[in-house]
Amino acid sequence: MTLDVVLTPVGLAPAEIHGRAVFVIDILRAGTTICAALANGARAVVPVASTEEALRLTQTLGPEETVLAGERDCLRIPGFALGNSPREMTPEAVGGRTVVLTTTNGTGALLAVAGAATVHVAAAVNFSLMAERIREAWARGQPILVVCAGRAQRFALDDGYTAGRLVEAALAGRRGRKGLNDAALATLDLVRRYGRRWDRPLARSQGGRDLAALGLEADIVSAATQDAWPVLARYAERRVTAAPVRPPA
């Protein structure tokens, strides 16, 4: 059994992704925004790399069927209907439509793992479901890869802490650390440092401080609300959709 964490998607090779259960994290804010959109009725969220690709895809799919969303450096892209705030993903804005999304970090992380067999988008807002899925994968002995989007191709505290919470969930209280790479061990230390409150590492991270400086503290609050949008967000065939959730046994 192996559970590897990578602190950014930079340099990920296809061999590192093949055959693994992959969990992608960009808690501030793309992962949270995707969960909010799906929970509020979006048919799908399609991550793309650039503004130009987003505009082309919208024309291909049909402007009536899609909504453009995205940001650069935390701010909504000029001409786009929505930014990258979970609070914008209301039923009125996204219900029944496909959200075409491009962001500074998160959508790139998803595109980097497009060849994986199973990819889930993980955040605090769907954490219990993600904890259950990673625990099941670990119990089956399936190789696991947790990919942090990071910030400007570097480590981000908020994503690292979220990865640590997932690693902790996979271990389900077991003390053994066999199969964890160094980054996975380091993220567990972040959980020990910051405890169980999501808001502490999110607000103290550079990403959180940047959002606060722009008056977007409410997005941090949304991102730190565990199980606010409990959707099983699965990325396959270039789009993220809400997969059916099994009822409790």
C-alpha positions in Angstrom: 0.0 0.0 0.0 1.2 3.5 -0.8 -0.2 6.9 -0.1 1.8 9.7 -1.6 1.2 13.4 -1.2 2.6 15.9 -3.7 2.6 19.5 -2.6 2.2 20.9 -6.1 1.3 19.2 -9.4 4.5 20.5 -11.1 6.4 17.7 -12.8 3.8 15.0 -12.3 4.5 12.2 -14.8 1.8 9.8 -16.2 3.5 6.9 -14.4 2.9 8.6 -11.0 -0.8 8.8 -11.7 -1.6 5.5 -13.5 -3.7 3.1 -11.5 -4.0 5.3 -8.5 -7.0 6.8 -6.6 -6.3 10.5 -6.9 -7.6 13.2 -4.7 -7.1 16.8 -5.8 -7.1 19.7 -3.4 -7.4 23.4 -3.9 -9.4 24.5 -0.9 -8.9 28.2 -1.5 -10.9 28.2 -3.7 -11.4 26.1 -6.8 -12.2 22.8 -5.1 -14.7 24.5 -2.8 -16.2 26.4 -5.7 -16.7 23.2 -7.7 -18.5 21.5 -4.8 -20.7 24.5 -4.4 -21.6 24.6 -8.1 -22.5 20.9 -8.2 -24.5 21.0 -4.9 -26.5 24.0 -6.3 -27.5 22.2 -9.5 -24.7 22.6 -12.1 -24.7 19.7 -14.5 -20.9 19.7 -14.6 -17.8 21.8 -14.1 -15.3 21.7 -16.9 -11.8 22.9 -15.9 -9.7 24.6 -18.6 -6.3 26.0 -18.6 -6.8 29.5 -20.1 -9.3 32.3 -20.6 -9.1 31.7 -24.4 -9.9 28.0 -24.1 -12.8 28.8 -21.8 -14.3 31.2 -24.3 -13.9 28.7 -27.2 -15.4 25.9 -25.2 -18.4 28.1 -24.3 -19.0 28.8 -27.9 -18.7 25.1 -28.8 -21.1 23.9 -26.0 -23.5 26.8 -26.5 -23.7 30.0 -24.5 -27.2 29.1 -23.3 -26.0 25.9 -21.8 -22.9 27.2 -20.1 -21.7 29.8 -17.7 -18.1 31.2 -17.7 -16.4 31.3 -14.3 -12.8 32.0 -13.3 -10.2 34.2 -11.7 -6.7 35.4 -12.0 -4.9 36.5 -8.9 -8.1 36.1 -6.9 -10.1 38.5 -9.1 -12.9 37.6 -11.5 -11.7 37.6 -15.1 -13.2 40.6 -17.0 -16.2 39.6 -19.1 -16.8 36.3 -17.2 -20.2 35.9 -15.5 -18.8 34.5 -12.3 -15.5 34.5 -10.5 -14.1 31.7 -8.3 -16.1 32.3 -5.2 -18.3 29.5 -3.8 -20.8 32.1 -2.8 -21.4 33.0 -6.4 -22.4 29.4 -7.3 -26.1 29.9 -6.5 -28.9 27.8 -8.0 -30.0 30.8 -10.1 -26.5 31.3 -11.5 -25.5 27.6 -12.3 -28.6 25.4 -12.0 -29.0 23.1 -15.0 -25.9 24.6 -16.7 -22.3 23.5 -17.3 -19.7 25.7 -15.6 -16.6 26.3 -17.6 -14.0 27.2 -15.0 -10.4 28.5 -15.2 -8.4 29.5 -12.2 -4.8 30.4 -11.2 -4.0 27.1 -9.5 -6.8 24.6 -9.1 -7.9 23.8 -12.6 -4.3 23.2 -13.6 -4.0 20.6 -10.9 -7.0 18.8 -12.2 -5.7 18.9 -15.8 -2.4 17.4 -14.6 -4.1 14.2 -13.4 -6.6 13.8 -16.3 -5.2 10.4 -17.1 -5.9 8.8 -13.7 -8.5 6.1 -13.3 -10.3 7.8 -10.5 -10.1 11.4 -9.5 -12.0 13.2 -6.8 -12.1 16.8 -5.8 -11.6 17.1 -2.1 -12.2 20.1 0.3 -13.6 20.7 3.7 -17.1 21.2 2.3 -17.3 17.6 1.2 -14.8 16.2 3.6 -16.7 13.4 5.2 -17.4 11.8 1.8 -13.8 12.2 0.8 -12.6 10.8 4.1 -14.8 7.7 3.5 -13.5 7.3 0.0 -9.8 7.5 0.9 -10.3 5.2 3.8 -11.9 2.6 1.6 -9.1 2.9 -1.0 -6.4 2.5 1.7 -8.2 -0.5 3.2 -8.4 -2.2 -0.3 -4.6 -1.6 -0.8 -5.2 0.7 -3.8 -2.3 3.1 -4.4 -3.4 6.6 -3.5 -2.1 10.0 -4.7 -3.1 13.3 -3.0 -2.3 16.3 -5.2 -2.2 19.8 -3.7 -2.7 22.6 -6.2 -0.4 24.8 -4.2 0.1 28.5 -4.9 2.1 29.8 -7.9 3.7 26.3 -8.2 4.8 26.3 -4.6 3.6 24.8 -1.3 0.4 26.2 0.1 -0.4 25.8 3.8 -4.2 25.5 3.3 -3.8 22.7 0.8 -1.1 21.0 2.8 -3.3 21.0 5.9 -6.3 19.5 3.9 -4.0 16.8 2.6 -3.0 16.0 6.2 -6.6 15.6 7.2 -7.1 13.2 4.3 -4.0 11.2 5.2 -5.3 11.0 8.8 -8.7 9.8 7.6 -7.1 7.1 5.5 -5.1 5.7 8.5 -8.3 5.6 10.5 -6.5 5.9 13.8 -3.8 3.4 13.1 -0.3 4.3 14.3 1.7 2.7 11.5 3.2 5.0 8.9 4.4 2.4 6.4 3.6 3.3 2.8 3.5 7.1 3.4 5.9 9.4 1.6 7.7 12.2 3.3 5.2 14.8 2.1 2.4 12.7 3.6 4.2 12.6 6.9 4.8 16.3 6.8 1.1 17.1 6.2 0.2 15.0 9.3 2.4 17.3 11.3 0.4 20.2 10.1 -2.8 18.6 11.5 -1.1 18.2 14.8 0.0 21.8 14.8 -3.3 23.4 13.7 -5.8 20.9 15.3 -9.3 20.3 14.0 -10.4 23.9 13.1 -10.3 24.4 9.4 -10.4 28.2 9.7 -7.0 28.4 11.4 -4.7 27.2 8.7 -6.9 28.6 5.9 -6.9 32.1 7.4 -3.1 32.0 8.2 -2.1 30.8 4.8 -0.8 33.2 2.2 -3.9 32.5 0.0 -6.2 33.3 2.9 -4.4 36.5 3.7 -4.6 37.5 0.1 -8.4 36.9 0.1 -8.8 38.9 3.3 -6.8 41.8 1.8 -9.4 41.9 -1.0 -12.3 41.8 1.4 -13.1 38.2 0.6 -13.0 36.8 4.2 -16.5 35.3 3.6 -14.9 32.9 1.0 -12.6 31.6 3.7 -15.5 31.1 6.1 -17.3 29.1 3.3 -14.2 27.0 2.5 -13.7 26.2 6.2 -17.3 24.9 6.7 -17.0 21.2 6.9 -19.6 19.2 4.9 -21.4 22.4 3.7 -21.8 20.9 0.2 -21.5 17.2 0.6 -21.1 16.1 -3.0 -19.0 13.3 -4.4 -17.2 15.4 -7.0 -15.6 13.1 -9.6 -13.4 14.2 -12.5 -13.6 12.1 -15.6 -13.7 12.7 -19.3 -12.6 16.3 -18.8 -15.5 17.3 -16.5 -16.3 17.1 -12.8 -19.8 15.8 -12.0 -21.6 14.8 -8.8 -21.4 11.0 -8.6 -24.2 9.1 -6.8 -23.6 8.7 -3.1 -24.3 5.3 -1.6 -26.8 5.3 1.3 -25.4 4.4 4.7 -25.3 0.7 5.4 
